[in-house]
Amino acid sequence: MTPLHQEAEKIEEKKLYDYQLKDLDAIFNCIQKNPDDYNLLYQLPTGGGKTVIFSEIARRYIEQTKKKIVVLTHRIELCGQTSRMLNGFGVKNKMINSKVKDLPDQHEYMCFVAMVETLTNRLQDQKFEMKDVGMVIIDEAHYNSFRKLFSYFNHAFILGVTATPLSSNIKLPMKDHYRELIVGETISNLIKNNFLAKPKIYGYDVGLQSLQLGINGDYTVKSSEELYNNDLMQEKLLTAYEDRAKGTKTLIFNNGINTSRYVYETFRQAGYGVRHLDNTHNAKEREEILTWFKETPDAILSSVSILTTGFDEPTVETIILNRATRSLTLYFQMIGRGSRILKDKEEFSIIDLGNNVARFGAWDAPIDWQEIFYSPDYFLENIRNDEEIERNFVYEMPPALREKFSKSEVVSFDIKAAYKEVVRQGLSSKKTLEQSLEQHAQICVENSEDVFDARILAKELKDDIAYRVRLYSYCIMNNTKNYRNWLEEDYMRKLRLLIGQKFSGIN
């Protein structure tokens, strides 16, 4: 057993796991072989215990070097959580918040926890000088706000910690500020060894080509709200919840306060227990809402980004991505809120209404963080675009809907194959949709007692119809939104007529 393992065992309050101890060894090997002013970045997935690891680093570093440590966070909630964790490791620390104007008791502490903005202001105003700092630990290091403090700690070892070593600002890559990246345990191994819950992923077909990119490289709130606020998307969200997550504790992420409020109203009117939370709520309101969410088994909480960091509620059973993002960091942060494992929770659900899984890959899929760290431009340039994602989406009828068509052996229809055959025979391309209509009408009739039931069933095929129409529009190279909308309306009208004709023939 190494000295590090022996020292870690002395801490009865906190248990370090084998993978955490292995990473600690790697980090201290780097500290020992490099200059005092070296910059190191460490990656570990959300839920892997980053705070536990850097708290043990702080304890051991102080013990070995007798030098001080500064831990930087970007939110006040994280400051409090970090301070408590350090205390759990026996590291006496002082939290520097807005109330702390100077440091007359600096000599009493070997560790300080501070928000980056607060500490920056104090140092710029020369309110106090932090002496004998040997290491600076930066939590959520992918945020670029920390760079402004580097110059105040020129001679200190900088350790950045993050779940996603990809800068929040594409113009300021992390490789320009950190010399090396140490990659921790993978999500798949953390799941395999029962440290994280296993995801069940459900993707829904969403057309995103109306979304616009902002200067930060992600979709704008304005274009997102125009898409997600409409009645069809609200209906799709509600249906997805009822199909996949009804009765579970659910956290919904939106891009925009207005969208989140629409979501709240949609679920409230449907009779579900739901609350809305955004950054306009004061601390008391936020505490009350989060307490309700924690204590209510089937609670639904609609939010806007505010819960992506500094929020840990292990009882969350379902994450709904009611938004699209091109931020890999945000993608992992949102899903990570549901990944905590409990004695009676080994799985959690991910409902994706933004093609995010198709864009980035499954949350638990292998990912080359070294390549992303050293070649971020290449990664960003090769993120799948929305048109490509839509072209390759394959619609699968949800189980609850498939049950309504249980008398039909086959409910799918290959538009591309039908189109190729129609063209080969020299027929009009419209024959493709006629064949699709025939198949849809047939399964509606097979599973209904009368024409009224069949037409009600036909309405529930709207997602399948939209999917088939889009594939057809790609085949004929006419993919404008107005044309597709017209085709969908015409398709539904003809489907109702065809169902009526079939029942007339039966009778």
HELIX and SHEET records of a PDB file:
HELIX    1   1 PRO A    3  GLU A    9  1                                   7    
HELIX    2   2 ASP A   18  LYS A   33  1                                  16    
HELIX    3   3 LYS A   50  THR A   65  1                                  16    
HELIX    4   4 ILE A   76  GLY A   88  1                                  13    
HELIX    5   5 GLN A  106  GLU A  108  5                                   3    
HELIX    6   6 VAL A  116  GLN A  124  1                                   9    
HELIX    7   7 ASN A  144  PHE A  153  5                                  10    
HELIX    8   8 MET A  174  ASP A  176  5                                   3    
HELIX    9   9 ILE A  187  LYS A  192  1                                   6    
HELIX   10  10 VAL A  221  TYR A  228  1                                   8    
HELIX   11  11 ASP A  231  ARG A  244  1                                  14    
HELIX   12  12 ILE A  257  GLN A  269  1                                  13    
HELIX   13  13 ALA A  283  GLU A  295  1                                  13    
HELIX   14  14 LEU A  328  GLY A  336  1                                   9    
HELIX   15  15 ASN A  356  PHE A  360  1                                   5    
HELIX   16  16 TRP A  369  TYR A  374  1                                   6    
HELIX   17  17 PRO A  376  GLU A  381  1                                   6    
HELIX   18  18 ASP A  386  ASN A  392  1                                   7    
HELIX   19  19 PRO A  399  LYS A  404  1                                   6    
HELIX   20  20 ILE A  415  ARG A  424  1                                  10    
HELIX   21  21 LYS A  430  GLU A  446  1                                  17    
HELIX   22  22 VAL A  451  LYS A  459  1                                   9    
HELIX   23  23 LYS A  462  CYS A  475  1                                  14    
HELIX   24  24 LYS A  481  ILE A  506  1                                  26    
SHEET    1   A 7 ASN A  93  ILE A  96  0                                        
SHEET    2   A 7 CYS A 111  MET A 115  1                                        
SHEET    3   A 7 LYS A  68  THR A  73  1                                        
SHEET    4   A 7 VAL A 133  ASP A 139  1                                        
SHEET    5   A 7 PHE A 157  THR A 162  1                                        
SHEET    6   A 7 ASN A  39  GLN A  43  1                                        
SHEET    7   A 7 GLU A 180  VAL A 183  1                                        
SHEET    1   B 6 LYS A 198  GLY A 203  0                                        
SHEET    2   B 6 GLU A 347  ASP A 352  1                                        
SHEET    3   B 6 THR A 318  ASN A 322  1                                        
SHEET    4   B 6 THR A 250  ASN A 254  1                                        
SHEET    5   B 6 ILE A 300  SER A 303  1                                        
SHEET    6   B 6 VAL A 274  LEU A 277  1                                        
END                                                                             
